[in-house]
Amino acid sequence: MPSAVFDIWSWRGRIGRRRYLITGLILFALKHNIDRLLATLYGYEWGPFNYLIFFSPHDSVAGLSPRNVTFYGVLVLFALPFIWIGVVLTLRRLRDADLPLWLVILFFIPLINLIFFVILAAIPSNMQTSRPTQVPSRIGRLIPESEFGSAVFGILTTALLTAVEIAFTTNGLGNVVTFSQLPAPTEAIFKTGIAYPIRAEIRGRGVGAVRHCIFSTGPFVEPITTWDEPRLLQFDVTEQPRAMEELSLYNDLRPPHVENYFVARKGQFALKPLPDGTTLLEGTTWYQNRFWPAPYWHLWSDYIIEGIHNRVLLHIKSLAENEPQKGTN
């Protein structure tokens, strides 16, 4: 007799493919909606593809903001019961199909686990044998055959794969998409209250992801429109902070000219390989200057934009040159 589906504490017993499929779909729907709720509470968007796409921030895990660390920690905490139930049900389904129990490790590998789930939901039960499943000798030396041992091995494998992914996932646009805290500005123009860049963050990956370039007066919100790795990154600007902090005896002074007369429209970073093996990085900003007289104020706005570009590009250059090179110790 198959064990009860909702007896989540026992590693023993079997589960048929129909119950396995229905239970798995119900659990996925439940977990996805819990994750969506958590993401909403933290101000993030969440969809099914978030389970398949991993984006490593600059400086790997160390580059995560405290808010992101809290969010991901909460996600992991809520995922633990689902991991436990998934392992238990997968072990029962493997036993029911007379397959090696060590295959439970596939439950922990992104994308592969979806294919694995479909296969287990399709394979019929095999009740003709009760012999213990054996693993190939070489694999058997590494993978425990007991249910508990297989589950522990799977969890440890997942942790290892995650660490490897974080350590070795490279992104040709990495230092452009996000960059760490810039040092305090030394340029005189930025000491007058003119907004200057501090760091860049992103939520998501690829076209549709939302980049936030944090300035001294607040964030620019920049939805990605082109993600041509590793050549081109383009984005629109849908929200922007004040152009400067007005020097005044009054707190939080908001004259119209610091909010509505300089409007950024879009931007891009283009990476071009050079014959000597180096890379040329070009930054471009499309903006509208509503100050009058326009020819005079365009001289100032171009000068300020150039200063912002130089500040960001030199920082990215420093980050790229100080990254460990592949194949070197």
C-alpha positions in Angstrom: 0.0 0.0 0.0 1.3 3.5 -0.9 2.0 5.7 2.1 -0.3 8.7 2.6 0.7 11.7 0.5 0.6 14.1 3.4 2.7 12.0 5.8 5.7 14.2 5.2 7.8 12.8 8.1 8.4 9.3 6.7 11.0 8.5 4.1 9.4 5.1 3.6 6.6 4.0 1.2 5.7 4.8 -2.3 3.7 7.3 -4.3 2.2 6.9 -7.7 2.8 9.2 -10.7 -0.7 10.7 -10.6 -0.5 11.7 -6.9 3.1 12.9 -7.4 2.1 15.1 -10.3 -1.0 16.6 -8.6 0.8 17.1 -5.3 3.8 18.7 -7.0 1.7 21.2 -9.0 -0.3 22.2 -5.9 2.9 22.7 -3.9 4.5 24.7 -6.7 1.4 27.0 -6.9 1.4 27.4 -3.2 5.1 28.3 -3.0 5.0 30.6 -6.0 2.2 32.6 -4.4 4.0 32.8 -1.1 7.1 34.0 -2.9 5.1 36.6 -4.8 3.6 37.9 -1.6 7.0 38.1 0.1 8.4 39.9 -3.0 5.6 42.4 -2.9 6.2 43.1 0.7 9.8 43.9 -0.1 8.9 45.9 -3.2 10.0 43.4 -5.8 8.3 41.9 -8.8 8.2 38.1 -8.9 7.3 35.6 -11.7 7.9 31.9 -12.6 11.1 32.7 -14.4 12.7 34.1 -11.3 13.3 30.4 -10.3 15.4 29.8 -13.4 17.4 33.1 -13.7 20.2 33.8 -11.4 22.0 37.1 -11.4 25.1 37.5 -9.4 25.7 41.0 -8.1 29.0 42.8 -8.4 31.4 41.4 -5.8 29.2 38.3 -5.6 27.3 37.9 -2.4 29.2 40.7 -0.8 27.6 43.1 -3.3 24.1 42.4 -2.0 22.5 45.3 -0.1 21.2 44.6 3.4 17.7 44.8 2.1 18.4 42.1 -0.6 20.1 39.9 2.0 17.0 40.0 4.2 14.7 39.3 1.3 16.7 36.3 0.0 17.1 35.0 3.6 13.3 35.1 4.1 12.8 33.3 0.7 15.2 30.5 1.8 13.5 30.2 5.2 10.1 29.8 3.6 11.5 27.4 1.0 12.8 24.9 3.6 9.5 23.1 4.3 8.9 22.8 0.5 12.4 21.3 0.1 11.8 18.8 2.8 8.4 17.7 1.3 9.9 17.6 -2.2 12.7 15.3 -1.1 10.3 13.0 0.7 7.9 12.7 -2.2 10.7 12.3 -4.8 12.3 9.5 -2.8 8.9 7.7 -2.6 8.3 8.2 -6.4 11.8 6.9 -7.2 11.1 3.8 -5.0 7.7 3.3 -6.7 9.3 3.4 -10.1 12.2 1.2 -9.0 14.8 3.8 -9.8 18.0 4.5 -7.8 17.3 6.7 -4.8 20.5 8.8 -5.3 18.7 10.4 -8.3 17.1 12.6 -5.7 20.0 15.0 -6.2 18.4 16.0 -9.5 15.6 17.6 -7.5 18.1 20.3 -6.4 19.5 21.3 -9.9 17.8 24.3 -11.5 16.0 23.6 -14.8 17.1 19.9 -14.6 14.7 19.5 -11.7 11.7 20.5 -13.9 12.6 17.9 -16.5 13.2 15.4 -13.7 9.7 16.2 -12.3 8.0 15.6 -15.7 9.9 12.3 -16.2 8.9 11.0 -12.7 5.3 12.1 -13.3 5.3 10.0 -16.5 7.1 6.8 -15.5 4.7 4.1 -14.4 5.0 2.2 -11.1 7.0 -0.9 -10.9 5.6 -3.2 -8.2 7.2 -6.4 -9.5 10.4 -6.1 -7.5 11.2 -5.1 -4.0 15.0 -5.4 -4.4 17.0 -2.5 -3.2 18.2 -0.3 -6.1 21.9 -0.4 -6.7 24.0 2.5 -8.0 27.0 2.1 -10.2 30.1 1.2 -8.2 32.0 4.5 -8.9 29.0 6.6 -8.0 28.1 4.4 -5.1 31.3 5.2 -3.4 30.3 8.9 -3.3 26.5 8.8 -2.9 24.7 7.2 0.1 22.0 4.7 -0.7 19.8 5.3 2.3 16.9 7.8 2.0 18.2 10.1 4.7 21.8 9.9 3.3 20.5 10.7 -0.2 18.6 13.7 1.0 21.6 15.1 2.9 23.8 14.5 0.0 21.3 16.3 -2.3 21.2 19.3 0.0 25.0 19.5 0.3 25.2 19.2 -3.5 22.8 22.1 -3.9 24.8 24.3 -1.6 28.0 23.4 -3.5 26.4 24.1 -6.9 25.0 27.4 -5.6 28.4 28.4 -4.3 30.1 27.5 -7.6 27.4 29.4 -9.5 27.9 32.6 -7.4 31.7 32.3 -7.6 32.0 31.6 -11.4 28.9 33.1 -13.0 30.3 35.8 -15.1 28.4 38.6 -16.8 30.0 40.5 -19.7 28.1 43.5 -18.6 28.6 42.9 -14.9 30.5 46.1 -13.9 28.3 48.1 -16.2 24.9 46.8 -15.0 25.9 47.2 -11.4 28.8 48.7 -9.6 29.8 49.1 -6.0 30.0 52.3 -3.9 32.0 55.0 -5.6 34.4 57.1 -3.4 33.4 60.5 -2.3 33.7 63.0 -5.2 36.7 65.3 -5.4 35.4 67.4 -8.4 34.5 70.9 -7.4 31.3 70.9 -9.4 29.8 68.1 -7.2 30.6 70.0 -4.0 28.1 72.7 -5.0 25.1 70.4 -4.6 24.9 69.0 -8.1 23.7 65.3 -8.0 26.4 62.7 -8.5 26.4 58.9 -8.9 27.0 56.7 -5.9 26.3 53.1 -7.0 24.1 51.0 -9.3 21.8 48.1 -8.6 19.5 46.0 -10.7 16.4 43.8 -10.1 16.2 41.0 -12.6 18.3 40.2 -15.7 17.9 40.9 -19.4 15.4 43.1 -21.2 12.7 44.1 -18.7 14.9 44.1 -15.7 15.0 47.4 -13.8 18.3 49.1 -13.0 18.6 51.7 -10.3 21.5 54.2 -10.5 21.7 55.7 -7.1 22.7 59.4 -7.1 23.3 61.7 -4.1 19.7 63.0 -4.4 18.0 59.7 -5.0 17.7 56.9 -7.6 17.2 57.0 -11.4 14.8 54.2 -12.4 16.1 52.6 -15.6 14.1 49.7 -17.3 16.5 47.7 -19.5 15.5 47.9 -23.2 18.6 46.2 -24.8 20.8 43.5 -23.2 23.3 42.5 -25.8 25.9 40.8 -23.7 28.8 41.6 -23.8 28.5 44.5 -26.3 25.6 46.8 -25.5 23.3 47.8 -22.6 20.5 50.3 -23.2 17.8 51.6 -20.9 15.1 54.2 -20.6 14.8 56.6 -17.7 11.3 56.5 -16.2 12.0 58.3 -12.9 14.7 60.6 -11.7 15.6 62.5 -8.6 16.3 66.2 -8.2 19.2 67.6 -10.3 20.8 69.1 -7.3 20.5 69.9 -3.6 20.0 73.7 -3.4 22.4 75.4 -1.0 20.1 77.2 1.5 19.4 77.9 5.1 16.1 76.2 4.7 15.7 72.4 4.9 14.4 70.4 1.9 14.1 73.4 -0.4 12.5 72.3 -3.7 12.5 75.1 -6.3 11.1 74.0 -9.7 14.3 74.4 -11.6 16.0 71.5 -9.7 13.2 69.0 -10.6 11.7 69.8 -14.0 14.2 71.5 -16.2 16.8 68.8 -16.6 15.2 65.6 -17.8 17.1 62.4 -18.7 15.4 60.3 -21.3 17.6 57.2 -21.9 21.2 56.0 -21.7 23.5 53.3 -22.9 26.9 51.6 -22.3 28.7 50.2 -25.4 31.7 47.9 -25.1 34.0 47.8 -28.1 37.0 45.4 -28.4 40.2 47.0 -29.5 43.0 45.5 -31.6 45.4 45.4 -28.6 43.0 43.2 -26.7 41.6 45.9 -24.4 38.0 47.1 -24.4 36.7 50.6 -25.0 33.7 51.5 -22.9 31.5 54.3 -24.1 28.7 55.9 -22.0 25.9 58.0 -23.6 23.0 59.9 -22.1 20.1 61.4 -24.0 18.6 64.3 -22.0 16.5 67.4 -22.4 17.6 70.8 -21.0 14.7 73.2 -20.6 16.8 76.1 -19.2 16.9 79.4 -21.2 18.9 80.6 -22.9 19.6 77.1 -24.2 23.0 77.5 -25.8 24.4 78.9 -22.6 22.9 76.3 -20.3 23.9 73.4 -22.6 27.5 74.3 -22.0 27.0 73.7 -18.3 24.8 70.6 -18.7 27.2 68.9 -21.1 30.1 69.7 -18.7 28.1 68.1 -15.8 27.1 65.1 -17.8 30.7 64.6 -18.9 31.8 64.8 -15.2 29.2 62.2 -14.3 30.3 59.9 -17.1 34.0 60.2 -16.2 33.2 59.4 -12.6 31.3 56.2 -13.5 33.6 55.0 -16.3 36.8 55.5 -14.3 35.2 53.5 -11.4 34.2 50.7 -13.8 37.7 50.7 -15.3 39.2 50.4 -11.8 36.8 47.5 -10.9 37.5 45.6 -14.2 41.3 46.0 -13.9 41.3 44.8 -10.3 39.2 41.7 -10.9 41.1 38.4 -10.8 41.8 37.2 -14.4 40.7 33.7 -15.5 43.6 31.2 -15.6 45.7 33.1 -13.1 46.4 32.5 -9.4 
